[in-house]
Amino acid sequence: MSELKLIALDAEDLQIISAHLQDAVGRMSDIAYEQNAKRFALVLNRFDWSAVVSTNKKPQDASFERRQSALRFEQVNAVRSLKLDRSRPGEVISLLAIGFEETNAPSGTVTLHFSGGPQIALDVECIEAELVDLGAAWSTKSRPQHPGAAEEDA
C-alpha cells in the first residue's frame, strides 16, 4: 500500500486519522509541544489495518505491517496530560483513538486516548491536523489484540 498523507480540518476528518492510528505505538520521548509555534507532534509506528482488510485472508494467514508516521496538530493553545509519566521517556504508549469535543466553534479539545487510560488533551483554536507516513512499511508477526474482543473467523 502507498504511504499515507492525510489532513484533518474537521471532526469527521479527524475520525479518519483516528482509525488509521488505532493501535499505533510510540515512546514518550517522541512527543513534543512547541508552545511558541502552537504545534503538537508525535511519531508513532502505526499498524496498517487497511492492509489486513484488503488482503481478505483469515487472520491466521495474513501478514501484518507497521509504518512509522508523524501526527501533527497546529493552532494548539494548551496541552494537558492525564496518567502519563513524562519522567520515563522510553516508556511505550499505544494510541487507541482520537476524539474531539467542540467548545466554542471552531475551537475545542482534541483528546488522544491511550491504552491503559492515559490521555493527552489539546486545546485547539480549530482542527488542523496532518498524518504522514515517514517511510516504507515493515513486516510484523503480531496483530494488536484487545481484551474481550472476539477473534475474526473471516
C-alpha positions in Angstrom: 0.0 0.0 0.0 1.2 3.5 -0.7 2.2 5.9 2.0 -0.5 8.0 3.7 -0.7 11.7 3.8 -4.0 12.8 5.4 -5.2 16.3 6.6 -8.0 16.8 9.1 -9.9 20.1 9.1 -13.0 19.0 10.9 -14.2 16.2 13.4 -15.1 13.9 10.6 -11.6 14.1 9.0 -10.1 13.5 12.5 -12.1 10.3 12.8 -10.4 9.0 9.7 -7.0 9.8 11.0 -8.0 8.1 14.3 -9.0 4.9 12.5 -5.6 4.8 10.8 -3.8 5.3 14.1 -5.7 2.7 16.1 -3.1 0.6 17.9 -0.1 2.8 16.9 2.7 2.6 19.3 5.4 5.1 20.2 7.6 6.3 23.0 7.1 9.2 25.4 10.3 10.8 24.1 8.6 11.1 20.6 6.0 13.6 21.9 6.7 17.3 21.5 4.8 20.5 22.1 6.2 23.7 20.6 4.3 26.3 22.6 5.6 29.4 20.7 4.6 27.7 17.3 1.4 26.4 18.8 2.3 23.0 17.4 2.0 19.5 19.0 3.5 16.5 17.3 4.3 12.8 17.9 5.9 10.0 16.0 4.2 6.6 16.1 4.6 3.2 14.5 1.1 2.6 13.1 -0.4 -0.8 12.5 -1.6 -0.9 8.9 -5.2 -2.0 9.4 -6.1 -1.3 5.8 -3.6 -3.8 4.6 -5.2 -6.5 6.8 -8.7 -5.7 5.5 -7.6 -5.5 1.8 -5.9 -9.0 1.8 -9.2 -10.7 2.5 -7.3 -13.5 4.3 -8.2 -15.3 7.5 -6.3 -13.6 10.5 -4.0 -16.6 11.0 -3.0 -16.5 7.3 -2.5 -12.7 7.0 0.8 -10.9 7.0 0.9 -7.7 9.0 2.7 -4.4 8.6 3.6 -1.3 10.5 4.8 2.1 9.3 6.4 5.0 11.1 4.1 8.0 10.9 4.1 11.6 12.2 1.0 13.2 13.6 1.0 17.0 13.8 -1.6 19.4 15.2 -1.4 23.2 14.6 -3.2 26.0 16.4 -2.7 24.4 19.8 -3.2 26.8 22.7 -2.5 24.3 25.6 -1.7 20.7 26.3 -2.7 18.7 29.3 -2.0 15.1 30.2 -3.6 12.6 32.5 -1.8 9.5 33.8 1.3 9.9 31.6 4.7 9.7 33.2 7.0 12.1 31.3 9.9 11.1 33.5 10.1 7.8 31.7 11.0 8.8 28.1 11.5 5.2 26.9 8.0 4.1 28.0 6.0 2.7 25.2 2.5 4.0 24.7 -0.3 2.7 22.5 -2.8 5.0 20.9 -6.4 3.7 20.8 -8.4 6.7 19.5 -8.6 10.4 18.9 -11.7 12.4 19.9 -12.9 16.0 19.5 -15.2 18.0 21.7 -16.2 21.3 20.4 -16.4 24.1 22.9 -16.8 27.4 21.0 -16.9 26.6 17.3 -14.5 26.0 15.7 -12.4 25.8 19.0 -12.4 22.7 21.1 -10.4 19.9 22.7 -8.7 17.1 20.8 -8.1 14.1 23.1 -5.6 11.3 22.4 -6.7 8.2 24.3 -4.0 5.6 25.1 -4.2 2.0 26.2 -4.5 1.7 30.0 -6.2 5.1 30.4 -3.6 7.8 29.8 -4.8 10.8 27.8 -3.4 13.9 26.2 -5.8 16.8 25.7 -5.1 19.6 23.2 -7.0 22.9 23.4 -7.2 24.0 19.8 -8.4 27.1 18.0 -9.7 24.8 15.3 -8.9 21.3 13.9 -5.8 21.4 11.8 -4.0 18.1 11.8 -1.8 16.1 9.5 -0.8 12.4 9.4 2.1 11.5 7.3 3.9 8.2 6.8 7.6 8.7 7.1 8.9 5.7 5.2 8.3 2.2 4.0 6.3 -0.5 5.8 7.9 -3.4 7.6 6.5 -6.8 8.4 5.4 -7.8 11.9 4.2 -11.2 13.0 1.7 -9.9 15.6 -1.7 -8.2 15.2 -2.9 -6.0 18.0 -5.5 -7.7 20.3 -8.0 -6.1 22.6 -9.2 -7.8 25.8 -12.7 -9.1 25.3 -12.6 -8.7 21.5 -13.8 -11.7 19.5 -11.4 -13.3 17.0 -12.5 -12.9 13.4 -13.4 -16.0 11.5 -13.2 -14.3 8.1 
